[in-house]
Amino acid sequence: MESGFTEFDFALRDGRTVHVRAMRPTDEAELVQAFTRIGEDARYMRFMRFVREPNLDRVRKALASFPEGGIGIVATVPAADGIDIAGSATYLVGNANICEFAISVASDFGGVGLASALLTALIAAAKRRGMVEMDGFVLSINQPMLRLARRLGFSIAPDPEDGAVRICRLRLADA
């Protein structure tokens, strides 16, 4: 099964350009490097706990599940060793054509439109695949992510099981 994701270049608000494409199994080393470029606070927001190093088994399992179990996309920039991953976004397929998204952006690429570009591309990919709903679990203190989700049409509600978490939900037919 092919991901069906069409690569594209995206100009960020600060004038830099990133290349957005589907993740590949060969991206493992770059994803590990990208983890180190995410600030400690951003890592806490993304993983909802303090994480000092990436879980390689989880990275490998996610990469191996694509595209059948979802999709991962990366925003890359040229680097001395080939490329660096400036940001990544994934959705994993759950039950009944519902998928769950996650996004990570390197600290020096925050606030320039990268998360918006990645989430917009992820929504489009989910719609093409026939997903009916996209959900995300976001810490209530992660106001930048909650603002982005609202702007893109997600409804936001408290998680009944954890008051520190908000459930962002998008009916893809409405997006």
N, C-alpha and C positions, 0 to 999 in steps of 0.2 A: 504494500500500500504506500503510495506517495503522499507526501504532506499536502501537495497542491498549493503550497505557499509561494507567492510570486515575490521575488526579491525586489527591493527598491532602495534608493538613496533618499535621505531625509535631511533637510537643512534645519539645524537647530537655531533658536533665537539668537544665539551668540555668534552665529556665522560658521560654526563648525558643521561638518557633514558626517553623518554616520551611514553605514550600509546595513540594511535590515534584511535578514535571511532566516531560513529555518535552521534550528540547531541540528548538529550532526554528531554522531558518536565520537568523532575525532575532536570535538570541542572540549572534551573533558579537562585537559590541562589548562586551557584558556579560561574555563569556568572556575577552576580552582584559583587561578590568578585573579580573576575578576572579584572573587569573594574577598580577597585582601584589599581591594580598592573600594569596598563599601565601608563607610565609617561605622564605628561601634554602635552609635545611636540608630543609624539606618538599619543595621543588622538586627538590632532589637525589634525595630518596627516590623521588619520583614518576617522574622522567625518567631516573634512574640515571646522571646526569651533571649538571654545572652548566649551567643554562640561564638566560640573563639576560632573554630576551624570547621571547614565544610565536612559533611558526612559523605565520604566518597561512595559508600554503598548506595546511598540514596540518590546521589548524582547519577551513578551508573544505571541504577534501576529506572530512573526517569528517562534517561537518554535511550535506553533499550526499549522503553514502552512507546516511543514515538515512531510513527504517527498513529498506530492503532489505538493507543491509550490517551491520545491528546496531541498537543503540539507545543513545541518550544521554539521561540524565536530569539535571536540575538541581534544587537546593534553593535557593529564592529567599527573600529578605526584602525588605520595603518599604525604599525609599531615596528621597532627595530627587529623584533623576532617574528614578524609577519603581521599579526593583528592583535589588538586588545579588544576585549568585550567591554563596552561601555554600559550596557544594560541588557537585561534579559526578561522575558515574560513567558509564562507557560499557562496552559489550561490542561487539566486532567479530566477525562470523561468519567462521570459518575453514572448514576442510574437514570433512566428515563430521559435521555438526551439533555441532561444537566451537566454543566462543567464548572470546575472551580479554577479561578485564576490566581496567579501570583506574579509579582513584578519586583525586580531589583535593579537599581541604577547606581553606578559608581558615583562616589561623592562629588567628583569634579564635573559630573554631567547632570547634577541635580538642578532643577529650576530653569531649564532651558528648553523644555518641551519634549524631552525624550520619553518620559513615562507616558505622556499623552499619546505620542506616536505609537508606542509599543502596545498600549491597551487598545487603541483604535484598530490597529492591525490585528490584534488577537480577537477582538469582537467580530471583525469581518471574516476571519478564518473560521470561527465557530459557527457563524451564520451559514457560510458555504458548506460546512460539514453537516448542517441540519440540526445543530444544537438548538434547543428552545429556550434555555435559560443559562445565564452565567452568574455565578456567585463568587464572592470573595469575603474572607474574614479579615477585618482590619481593626487594629487597636484603636480605641476611641481617642487616644492622644495623637494619632497619626493624621492630623488635620490636613496636610497636603494631599494625602491619598484619598481621604474622604471628600475633599473639595473636587478633586479630579473625577472621582466616581459620580458625584452629583452632577457635575458639568456634562458628563457623558450619558446621563439618563438613568443611572442606577438609583433604585430606592435604597434607603439606608435605615436599618432598624437595629435596636439592641439585640444582642444574642441572649435568648432567654436562659442559657446555661452559664453565661459569663458576662457580667455587667461591664467589664473592661473591653469587650469586643463588640464591634458593629458588623452586621451582615449586610453586605452590598449585593443587591440582586438586580439583574437586568433581564427583562423578557426580551429575547433577541428579535422577535417579530416587531417590537416597538422601536428598536434601535436603528 
